[in-house]
Amino acid sequence: MIEIILSNQAYYNDVYPLVKAFYPEEEIRLVSREEAISEELLTSEETFTRGVKKYKLEEATNLLASIPERIGIDLDSENIKMVIDFIEHDCHRKTTIFRDLKLEEIEDQKAYKNAMKRHLYEIFSKASNKTLPWGILTGIRPTKIVYEMLERGMEEAEIFIHMKEEYLCSEEKVAMSIGIAKREKELLESMDYKNGYSIYIGIPFCPSTCLYCSFTSYSITKFEKEVERYLEALEKELLFGSTCFPNKKLTTVYLGGGTPTTLTAKQLDRLLGFLKKHFDFSQVKEFCVEAGRPDSITKEKLEVLKKWGVDRISINPQSMQQKTLDLIGRKHTVEEVKEAFWLARETGHDNINMDIIIGLPGEKPEDVLDSLKQIQELNPDSLTVHTLALKRAARLNMEKEQYEDLKAQGVSKMMDMTMRFAEDNHYLPYYLYRQKNMAENLENIGYARYGKEGIYNILIMEEQQTILAFGAGALSKFVFHEEHRIERVDNVKSITDYIGRIDEMIERKRLFLERSGIGGI
């Protein structure tokens, strides 16, 4: 257990992810100064010290493999005092590292936070004898920082130095971020994205729930009788959505989930036809449907997608190892993945993405290499590589004791393999994002052949365009470019709540649009 004592708990979301990145297996507890005093962890006179001998970091030579027991950070406008108690790895003796930072010259809050995080990083890096590829960056959109610097006209060399010095990112990750941000900028400049909008439609049903999944999804078997009522509520919300932006052009449409292809061919036909009837698709750059699970795909459904102009689909094996598919709860075989892919090609789909996840339980680098070889035979148009992120609500996390002996080995090596595979097979990286608790502090990367990039992925990850989102668990994002701000309006996650409260979901959007003075409401 690592206890974090903060004088200002507003900084917890800055400190916690960094501590977790260095010590992913440790439980972390936030303690207020008042709690620390009441629990006699501190006295009222102490500034997070307890009379233990203190060392400057450079004097503490015995900390390798040590784990911090207590992290105390006292913050005010001009100073940051850090006191970190380590339990030495070979005995029960404690060593306390202290830092007293004078920050009179730092006025910007962002710079203040980064200074604090850099000093924490230095301490943890020396104590654990490891570095983090993304340095102190713990947010999910590292390329957004680079993108914004490119938009301001900064030179690549200047950006490179800034990312290394301000955020302590590795040279490899900085170079990758710059390359991806340049590609994103090139793609977005070819469209009037600021004056457009996109829509996301959530279909929260799946054939089964994967071991690692924390998304809003429900078993299609158990909730089959609710699908029609769900579609009725969804169409009601979509009908309202079609009136929201009469003066904006629709840029992309994305059906996700869940697994949209758990709907029957008839239900898909009905939903896509409804969309085409009520929304103007004349300027749409991309119409994408997640056909993620091979066991939900049929020729008839694929033909329905083509009928309504869907021009990008995703067939997601996650792994081409049968033992892994069985373990994580994917109720399909490797052969069914291949059959679904070739069926999509036969029905005219010429922009197919495939997702894989590295770091899945029990997998080794040679398993990933074999999966990549099998994917190479299929030759998809794009490949998205996810690094396993252990979400709080996922069964893999809640039941983690059962899978303790099945942790993936060599995840960084797996990532290197996927990068080489992408380069060797002419895929270019075009978007990147990160999540909390990712294996080995890595990232998710989208690769695509030139001209086959997923435009919606860029828009949603870089938060460059308003996204109207519909369905259970959907989150709308409204981007105000001139004011440099983003507002969010969410829907309830429960299917039954969504159906029963659909008028409330519509009213939330209506009131927001009215209050903001945007749209046609």
Backbone torsions as a table, in degrees:
resi	resn	phi	psi	omega
1	MET	NA	126.2	174.2
2	ILE	-107.1	124.6	177.7
3	GLU	-99.1	131.9	177.8
4	ILE	-112.6	116.7	178.8
5	ILE	-105.6	116.8	-178.2
6	LEU	-119.6	133.9	175.0
7	SER	-72.8	-25.0	177.5
8	ASN	-130.2	104.4	-173.7
9	GLN	-71.7	-6.4	176.3
10	ALA	-63.8	-18.0	-178.8
11	TYR	-94.4	6.1	-177.1
12	TYR	-60.1	-41.1	-178.3
13	ASN	-71.3	-9.3	172.2
14	ASP	-90.6	-38.9	-175.9
15	VAL	-80.4	-46.2	-174.1
16	TYR	-55.6	-51.3	-177.4
17	PRO	-61.8	-32.1	180.0
18	LEU	-70.4	-42.8	177.0
19	VAL	-62.7	-43.4	-178.0
20	LYS	-65.8	-32.9	179.8
21	ALA	-65.3	-36.5	178.9
22	PHE	-82.2	-32.7	-175.4
23	TYR	-128.5	68.0	-172.2
24	PRO	-64.7	-23.1	-177.1
25	GLU	-86.5	-10.7	-173.6
26	GLU	-87.2	140.7	170.2
27	GLU	-75.5	144.6	-176.7
28	ILE	-126.4	135.0	-179.2
29	ARG	-124.8	128.5	175.5
30	LEU	-86.7	128.9	-179.2
31	VAL	-123.8	127.2	176.0
32	SER	-76.4	162.1	178.4
33	ARG	-59.2	-39.8	-179.8
34	GLU	-63.3	-42.6	178.0
35	GLU	-64.8	-39.4	-179.8
36	ALA	-62.5	-39.1	178.2
37	ILE	-69.6	-44.9	-178.3
38	SER	-65.5	-30.5	179.2
39	GLU	-89.8	5.8	178.9
40	GLU	61.0	28.9	169.7
41	LEU	-79.1	-26.9	177.7
42	LEU	-136.1	158.9	165.2
43	THR	-100.5	164.2	-176.8
44	SER	-64.5	-22.8	-179.4
45	GLU	-84.8	-18.9	-172.8
46	GLU	-82.9	147.7	171.8
47	THR	-104.7	72.4	178.2
48	PHE	60.8	29.9	173.2
49	THR	-122.7	159.6	-177.9
50	ARG	-134.0	28.7	175.4
51	GLY	79.1	7.2	178.5
52	VAL	-78.4	149.9	178.6
53	LYS	-56.5	134.3	-175.5
54	LYS	-110.0	142.2	178.3
55	TYR	-123.4	147.2	162.8
56	LYS	-74.7	153.4	-173.2
57	LEU	-55.9	-42.2	-176.8
58	GLU	-67.6	-17.3	179.2
59	GLU	-89.2	-16.7	-175.8
60	ALA	-91.3	98.0	-174.7
61	THR	-99.6	1.4	-172.5
62	ASN	-113.1	25.4	-171.8
63	LEU	-99.0	-4.9	-176.6
64	LEU	-56.2	132.1	-178.9
65	ALA	71.0	9.1	177.2
66	SER	-80.5	156.9	179.4
67	ILE	-119.8	131.3	178.5
68	PRO	-66.7	137.7	176.7
69	GLU	-92.8	-38.0	-176.2
70	ARG	-145.3	134.6	178.8
71	ILE	-121.2	115.5	178.6
72	GLY	-112.0	128.7	179.6
73	ILE	-132.0	118.9	179.6
74	ASP	-106.8	117.9	-173.3
75	LEU	-117.2	132.3	165.6
76	ASP	-138.5	-173.7	-170.9
77	SER	-68.3	-21.0	-174.7
78	GLU	-120.7	-13.5	-174.6
79	ASN	-138.0	151.6	168.9
80	ILE	-130.4	118.5	176.9
81	LYS	-105.6	125.8	179.2
82	MET	-118.5	134.5	173.5
83	VAL	-135.3	120.3	-174.9
84	ILE	-124.8	118.3	176.8
85	ASP	-87.8	122.6	175.4
86	PHE	-107.2	141.6	169.8
87	ILE	-95.3	116.9	-176.3
88	GLU	-65.6	144.5	-170.3
89	HIS	-69.4	-21.0	-175.2
90	ASP	-109.8	5.6	178.9
91	CYS	-163.1	-177.3	-179.1
92	HIS	-98.7	7.7	179.9
93	ARG	-69.1	144.5	179.3
94	LYS	-102.9	144.5	172.5
95	THR	-124.2	132.9	-179.8
96	THR	-111.9	123.1	176.0
97	ILE	-97.1	135.3	178.2
98	PHE	-125.2	150.2	174.4
99	ARG	-138.0	137.2	175.9
100	ASP	-128.7	103.8	-172.6
101	LEU	-102.4	126.7	175.0
102	LYS	-94.0	121.6	-172.7
103	LEU	-123.7	33.9	-176.0
104	GLU	-58.0	-32.0	-174.4
105	GLU	-83.9	-9.6	-178.1
106	ILE	-94.2	115.4	-178.8
107	GLU	-104.8	-30.2	-176.6
108	ASP	-78.5	133.2	-177.0
109	GLN	-63.6	-36.8	178.9
110	LYS	-62.5	-44.3	178.2
111	ALA	-64.7	-36.9	177.5
112	TYR	-60.0	-48.6	179.8
113	LYS	-63.3	-42.6	-178.4
114	ASN	-65.2	-36.8	177.7
115	ALA	-62.2	-44.9	177.7
116	MET	-59.9	-46.4	-176.9
117	LYS	-67.0	-35.2	178.2
118	ARG	-63.1	-39.7	-179.4
119	HIS	-72.5	-37.6	173.4
120	LEU	-61.3	-43.4	-179.8
121	TYR	-57.7	-45.6	-178.2
122	GLU	-60.6	-42.1	-180.0
123	ILE	-65.1	-49.8	-177.4
124	PHE	-67.1	-35.6	-179.5
125	SER	-64.2	-43.2	179.5
126	LYS	-71.7	-35.5	-179.6
127	ALA	-70.2	-36.6	-176.4
128	SER	-97.2	-9.4	-178.7
129	ASN	59.4	40.7	175.6
130	LYS	-146.3	159.9	176.0
131	THR	-118.2	161.5	177.3
132	LEU	-108.1	132.1	-176.6
133	PRO	-58.5	-31.1	-179.2
134	TRP	-101.8	12.7	177.0
135	GLY	58.9	-129.2	-177.1
136	ILE	-89.4	0.0	180.0
137	LEU	-72.2	120.2	179.5
138	THR	-120.7	-2.6	178.1
139	GLY	-77.0	172.0	-173.2
140	ILE	-90.1	-8.0	-173.5
141	ARG	-126.7	66.9	-179.1
142	PRO	-63.3	-32.4	-178.9
143	THR	-71.3	-19.3	178.4
144	LYS	-63.9	-35.4	177.7
145	ILE	-62.7	-46.3	-179.6
146	VAL	-66.4	-42.4	179.8
147	TYR	-56.7	-45.6	-178.0
148	GLU	-66.5	-35.1	177.1
149	MET	-68.3	-38.9	176.1
150	LEU	-62.9	-40.5	179.0
151	GLU	-63.6	-29.7	179.0
152	ARG	-81.3	-2.0	176.7
153	GLY	88.1	14.5	179.2
154	MET	-70.1	145.5	177.5
155	GLU	-74.7	152.2	-178.7
156	GLU	-58.5	-41.2	-179.2
157	ALA	-62.1	-38.5	178.7
158	GLU	-67.4	-41.6	177.4
159	ILE	-62.7	-43.3	-179.3
160	PHE	-57.1	-48.9	-179.4
161	ILE	-63.9	-42.4	-178.7
162	HIS	-61.8	-45.7	-178.2
163	MET	-64.9	-34.6	178.9
164	LYS	-74.0	-43.6	-174.1
165	GLU	-82.7	-40.0	-177.6
166	GLU	-79.3	-38.4	-173.5
167	TYR	-114.6	-5.5	178.0
168	LEU	62.3	28.6	178.3
169	CYS	-71.0	150.4	176.6
170	SER	-70.2	155.9	-179.9
171	GLU	-59.7	-38.2	-179.6
172	GLU	-62.0	-44.8	-177.9
173	LYS	-71.4	-34.6	177.5
174	VAL	-64.7	-46.4	180.0
175	ALA	-60.7	-41.6	178.5
176	MET	-63.0	-44.5	-178.7
177	SER	-61.7	-42.6	-179.7
178	ILE	-64.9	-44.7	179.3
179	GLY	-60.6	-43.4	-179.6
180	ILE	-69.3	-43.4	-179.6
181	ALA	-62.4	-37.6	177.3
182	LYS	-63.9	-41.6	178.9
183	ARG	-66.3	-41.7	177.3
184	GLU	-60.6	-45.2	-178.9
185	LYS	-61.6	-41.7	178.3
186	GLU	-61.6	-43.4	-179.2
187	LEU	-68.1	-43.7	-176.4
188	LEU	-71.2	-31.2	179.7
189	GLU	-69.0	-14.2	178.7
190	SER	-84.2	1.0	-179.9
191	MET	-140.5	158.1	179.6
192	ASP	-90.1	66.6	-172.1
193	TYR	-69.1	-27.9	-178.2
194	LYS	-68.0	-29.3	179.7
195	ASN	-100.6	12.9	177.6
196	GLY	-117.1	-175.1	175.1
197	TYR	-151.8	161.4	176.8
198	SER	-124.3	164.2	176.1
199	ILE	-126.8	143.7	174.5
200	TYR	-118.1	135.4	179.4
201	ILE	-124.9	119.9	-177.0
202	GLY	-95.2	125.4	173.3
203	ILE	-112.9	98.0	-166.3
204	PRO	-86.8	41.4	-179.8
205	PHE	-120.3	143.8	178.7
206	CYS	-140.6	155.6	175.0
207	PRO	-61.8	-34.4	176.8
208	SER	-159.3	166.1	179.4
209	THR	-99.2	122.0	-178.7
210	CYS	-70.0	154.6	-176.0
211	LEU	-59.0	-33.8	-174.4
212	TYR	-95.8	-2.4	-168.1
213	CYS	-82.7	138.5	173.8
214	SER	-128.7	9.3	179.3
215	PHE	-71.6	164.2	174.8
216	THR	-72.0	100.5	179.3
217	SER	-149.4	147.6	-176.0
218	TYR	-134.2	147.1	-179.3
219	SER	-61.1	125.2	179.2
220	ILE	-64.8	-28.6	179.0
221	THR	-66.3	-46.3	-177.4
222	LYS	-74.7	-31.9	-173.2
223	PHE	-108.8	17.8	-176.4
224	GLU	-56.2	-37.7	-177.8
225	LYS	-71.9	-15.4	-179.3
226	GLU	-90.5	-10.9	-171.9
227	VAL	-61.4	-45.1	-178.2
228	GLU	-62.7	-42.8	178.6
229	ARG	-66.1	-35.8	177.6
230	TYR	-63.9	-44.8	179.6
231	LEU	-63.3	-37.2	177.7
232	GLU	-62.4	-44.4	178.3
233	ALA	-66.0	-41.4	-179.8
234	LEU	-62.4	-42.9	179.1
235	GLU	-64.2	-34.9	177.9
236	LYS	-64.8	-42.1	179.1
237	GLU	-68.9	-39.5	178.8
238	LEU	-64.5	-38.6	178.9
239	LEU	-60.4	-42.3	174.9
240	PHE	-63.1	-44.1	-178.4
241	GLY	-59.0	-31.5	-178.4
242	SER	-68.0	-13.8	179.6
243	THR	-99.7	-4.3	-170.1
244	CYS	-72.7	-38.3	-173.9
245	PHE	-129.0	69.4	-178.8
246	PRO	-64.2	-21.5	-177.2
247	ASN	-104.4	9.0	177.6
248	LYS	-115.3	147.7	177.7
249	LYS	-91.5	138.1	177.3
250	LEU	-75.4	126.2	-174.5
251	THR	-97.1	-52.5	179.8
252	THR	-138.4	155.2	175.7
253	VAL	-130.1	130.5	-175.1
254	TYR	-133.5	122.3	173.1
255	LEU	-103.0	116.4	-179.8
256	GLY	-127.7	-161.2	-176.7
257	GLY	-177.2	-138.8	8.3
258	GLY	60.4	-166.3	-178.7
259	THR	-133.3	101.5	-178.7
260	PRO	-55.8	-30.6	-178.2
261	THR	-80.2	8.5	166.7
262	THR	-74.5	-19.2	172.5
263	LEU	-64.3	151.5	175.8
264	THR	-71.2	164.3	177.8
265	ALA	-57.6	-39.1	179.8
266	LYS	-65.4	-42.2	179.7
267	GLN	-67.9	-39.9	176.2
268	LEU	-61.3	-44.2	180.0
269	ASP	-59.6	-44.2	179.6
270	ARG	-62.4	-47.2	-176.1
271	LEU	-67.2	-47.0	-178.5
272	LEU	-67.2	-37.2	175.6
273	GLY	-63.1	-39.3	178.2
274	PHE	-62.2	-43.3	179.2
275	LEU	-60.3	-49.0	-177.1
276	LYS	-64.5	-29.4	-179.5
277	LYS	-72.9	-38.5	-169.8
278	HIS	-103.8	-11.9	177.9
279	PHE	-118.1	147.1	178.7
280	ASP	-85.4	110.1	-177.8
281	PHE	-94.4	8.3	-172.4
282	SER	-64.5	-25.4	-179.3
283	GLN	-111.5	10.0	-176.0
284	VAL	-69.3	127.9	-179.3
285	LYS	-88.8	-21.8	-175.7
286	GLU	-158.7	133.4	177.1
287	PHE	-126.4	102.8	-170.0
288	CYS	-115.8	139.1	176.0
289	VAL	-129.4	128.7	174.6
290	GLU	-76.1	108.0	173.2
291	ALA	-101.9	48.0	-162.0
292	GLY	-57.2	-39.3	-173.5
293	ARG	-99.8	119.8	-179.7
294	PRO	-55.9	-31.4	-179.1
295	ASP	-76.4	2.9	176.1
296	SER	-111.0	2.7	-173.0
297	ILE	-101.3	132.8	172.8
298	THR	-132.1	162.5	178.2
299	LYS	-60.1	-40.6	-178.7
300	GLU	-62.2	-41.0	179.1
301	LYS	-66.7	-41.5	178.9
302	LEU	-63.1	-36.3	177.6
303	GLU	-68.7	-35.3	176.4
304	VAL	-63.6	-42.1	179.2
305	LEU	-60.7	-43.8	178.3
306	LYS	-65.1	-39.5	-179.1
307	LYS	-55.2	-39.1	-174.9
308	TRP	-98.8	12.6	171.0
309	GLY	85.5	16.8	175.2
310	VAL	-63.7	123.8	-174.0
311	ASP	-115.2	6.2	174.2
312	ARG	-151.0	131.4	176.0
313	ILE	-131.8	163.3	178.9
314	SER	-128.9	123.8	176.0
315	ILE	-113.7	114.4	-164.9
316	ASN	-114.9	100.5	177.9
317	PRO	-74.1	-30.9	-171.7
318	GLN	68.2	-37.9	172.7
319	SER	-155.2	151.3	174.7
320	MET	-106.7	26.1	176.5
321	GLN	-107.7	118.1	-175.6
322	GLN	-60.6	-38.4	-179.7
323	LYS	-61.3	-35.6	179.6
324	THR	-72.5	-43.9	178.6
325	LEU	-57.9	-42.7	179.2
326	ASP	-64.0	-41.9	-176.7
327	LEU	-66.8	-41.6	-173.9
328	ILE	-86.7	-1.1	173.8
329	GLY	89.8	21.3	174.2
330	ARG	-84.7	115.5	-173.2
331	LYS	-88.0	52.3	177.3
332	HIS	-149.1	168.4	-179.9
333	THR	-104.6	167.0	175.4
334	VAL	-61.6	-39.4	-179.8
335	GLU	-64.2	-34.7	178.3
336	GLU	-66.8	-31.4	174.6
337	VAL	-61.0	-48.5	-178.1
338	LYS	-65.0	-41.6	179.6
339	GLU	-63.1	-42.1	179.7
340	ALA	-64.6	-39.6	-179.7
341	PHE	-63.5	-49.3	-178.1
342	TRP	-67.5	-31.4	176.0
343	LEU	-64.4	-39.2	177.4
344	ALA	-64.6	-41.2	176.9
345	ARG	-62.7	-42.8	-178.8
346	GLU	-63.4	-29.9	-179.1
347	THR	-92.1	11.8	170.1
348	GLY	96.1	9.4	-179.5
349	HIS	-81.8	115.9	-174.4
350	ASP	-114.2	13.8	174.1
351	ASN	-139.4	87.2	-174.5
352	ILE	-114.9	125.3	174.2
353	ASN	-97.8	149.6	171.4
354	MET	-128.4	138.4	177.1
355	ASP	-104.8	140.2	166.5
356	ILE	-129.9	159.4	177.1
357	ILE	-121.5	127.4	173.1
358	ILE	-98.8	146.6	-177.9
359	GLY	95.0	11.7	178.9
360	LEU	-67.5	151.9	-175.9
361	PRO	-53.9	131.3	173.6
362	GLY	82.9	-9.0	-175.9
363	GLU	-84.4	147.2	176.6
364	LYS	-118.4	166.2	179.7
365	PRO	-53.3	-36.4	179.9
366	GLU	-66.3	-27.9	176.0
367	ASP	-68.7	-42.7	178.4
368	VAL	-64.5	-40.5	178.8
369	LEU	-60.7	-40.7	178.2
370	ASP	-66.9	-40.5	177.2
371	SER	-60.7	-42.3	179.7
372	LEU	-64.0	-38.1	178.7
373	LYS	-63.8	-40.3	179.0
374	GLN	-69.3	-36.9	176.9
375	ILE	-67.2	-35.7	178.2
376	GLN	-58.7	-36.3	178.7
377	GLU	-66.4	-31.2	178.8
378	LEU	-78.9	-33.2	176.4
379	ASN	60.5	57.9	177.5
380	PRO	-66.6	166.0	-178.6
381	ASP	-81.1	-22.6	176.0
382	SER	-150.8	158.8	-178.6
383	LEU	-138.1	125.5	176.6
384	THR	-108.4	125.0	-177.5
385	VAL	-107.4	113.2	177.4
386	HIS	-100.1	141.8	169.7
387	THR	-96.9	132.6	-177.6
388	LEU	-56.3	127.3	174.7
389	ALA	-115.4	124.4	-176.1
390	LEU	-84.3	94.9	-177.7
391	LYS	-78.7	149.0	-176.4
392	ARG	-59.3	-39.7	-174.5
393	ALA	-86.5	-3.3	-178.4
394	ALA	-77.8	146.5	178.3
395	ARG	-60.2	-33.6	180.0
396	LEU	-60.9	-28.3	177.3
397	ASN	-87.8	-44.8	-177.1
398	MET	-68.4	-25.9	-179.9
399	GLU	-116.2	32.9	-169.0
400	LYS	-62.5	-25.4	179.3
401	GLU	-60.6	-31.7	-179.1
402	GLN	-70.1	-21.1	-173.8
403	TYR	-115.6	16.9	-176.1
404	GLU	-58.3	-35.1	-177.5
405	ASP	-88.0	4.1	-175.4
406	LEU	-115.7	23.3	-179.6
407	LYS	-66.6	140.2	179.3
408	ALA	-64.5	148.6	-179.5
409	GLN	-114.6	133.6	174.0
410	GLY	72.2	47.5	-176.1
411	VAL	-66.5	-38.1	177.0
412	SER	-61.5	-38.0	176.7
413	LYS	-64.8	-39.0	176.7
414	MET	-60.4	-43.1	179.3
415	MET	-61.7	-42.8	177.9
416	ASP	-60.4	-39.6	178.4
417	MET	-61.1	-44.3	-178.1
418	THR	-66.7	-35.5	178.1
419	MET	-64.7	-44.4	179.0
420	ARG	-65.3	-40.3	178.4
421	PHE	-59.5	-46.0	-179.3
422	ALA	-60.9	-46.2	-179.0
423	GLU	-64.0	-43.9	-178.1
424	ASP	-66.3	-25.2	-176.7
425	ASN	-108.6	18.9	171.3
426	HIS	65.6	35.4	171.1
427	TYR	-99.6	135.6	178.4
428	LEU	-105.2	136.4	174.8
429	PRO	-68.3	133.5	-177.1
430	TYR	-132.5	-13.4	170.2
431	TYR	-154.8	157.3	-173.9
432	LEU	-150.4	141.0	171.5
433	TYR	-152.6	165.0	-176.6
434	ARG	-127.2	163.9	177.1
435	GLN	-135.5	163.4	176.4
436	LYS	-68.5	150.0	174.0
437	ASN	58.9	37.9	177.0
438	MET	-79.4	144.1	179.0
439	ALA	-55.7	128.1	176.2
440	GLU	53.9	27.7	173.0
441	ASN	57.1	40.4	-175.3
442	LEU	-96.1	-140.7	-171.9
443	GLU	-157.7	173.3	170.8
444	ASN	-109.0	134.9	-178.0
445	ILE	-130.0	133.3	172.9
446	GLY	-97.4	125.7	176.5
447	TYR	-113.8	144.8	178.9
448	ALA	-152.4	150.9	168.6
449	ARG	-66.8	153.6	-177.2
450	TYR	-56.7	127.6	-179.8
451	GLY	88.9	-3.0	-179.1
452	LYS	-113.0	16.6	-178.4
453	GLU	-66.2	150.6	175.3
454	GLY	-86.1	103.0	-174.5
455	ILE	-64.5	-40.9	-179.7
456	TYR	-58.4	-39.6	-179.4
457	ASN	-57.6	-41.4	179.2
458	ILE	-67.1	-46.6	-177.1
459	LEU	-61.1	-41.6	-176.9
460	ILE	-76.3	-37.6	-177.1
461	MET	-75.6	-38.7	-179.7
462	GLU	-89.3	-1.0	176.1
463	GLU	52.2	49.2	-177.1
464	GLN	-99.2	-8.8	-176.5
465	GLN	-146.1	149.0	175.2
466	THR	-64.1	131.8	177.3
467	ILE	-117.6	115.0	172.4
468	LEU	-85.7	121.6	-175.0
469	ALA	-115.1	137.7	-175.3
470	PHE	-128.3	144.5	177.2
471	GLY	110.6	170.7	-179.1
472	ALA	-63.1	129.5	178.6
473	GLY	78.6	2.5	-176.9
474	ALA	-75.2	143.5	-178.7
475	LEU	-122.8	113.7	177.2
476	SER	-83.5	140.7	176.8
477	LYS	-123.2	126.9	-179.9
478	PHE	-110.8	117.0	-175.1
479	VAL	-98.6	124.2	176.9
480	PHE	-109.6	93.8	-171.5
481	HIS	-61.7	-46.3	-175.7
482	GLU	-67.6	-28.4	-178.5
483	GLU	-96.0	-2.8	179.2
484	HIS	53.6	48.8	178.1
485	ARG	-142.7	159.7	179.7
486	ILE	-132.3	132.5	175.9
487	GLU	-113.6	148.1	-176.8
488	ARG	-123.9	141.5	175.0
489	VAL	-132.2	120.3	-173.7
490	ASP	-108.0	159.8	173.4
491	ASN	-105.9	155.0	176.4
492	VAL	-64.0	151.4	-175.2
493	LYS	-85.7	-35.4	-176.4
494	SER	-66.5	134.3	178.4
495	ILE	-61.2	-46.5	-178.2
496	THR	-65.7	-38.0	177.2
497	ASP	-66.4	-41.6	-179.7
498	TYR	-61.0	-46.1	179.9
499	ILE	-62.8	-46.3	-176.0
500	GLY	-73.5	-22.9	-174.4
501	ARG	-118.4	25.7	-175.5
502	ILE	-59.2	-37.3	178.9
503	ASP	-63.0	-35.3	177.6
504	GLU	-66.9	-39.3	179.3
505	MET	-62.8	-40.8	178.3
506	ILE	-66.6	-42.2	-178.8
507	GLU	-64.2	-35.3	177.4
508	ARG	-58.0	-47.2	180.0
509	LYS	-66.5	-43.7	-177.6
510	ARG	-60.1	-45.9	-179.2
511	LEU	-65.0	-39.3	179.0
512	PHE	-63.5	-46.7	-179.0
513	LEU	-63.5	-38.9	179.5
514	GLU	-66.2	-45.1	-179.0
515	ARG	-66.0	-35.6	-177.0
516	SER	-82.1	-17.5	-179.2
517	GLY	71.1	28.3	178.2
518	ILE	-116.7	166.0	178.6
519	GLY	77.4	-163.6	-175.5
520	GLY	-112.9	16.5	-176.5
521	ILE	-81.3	NA	NA
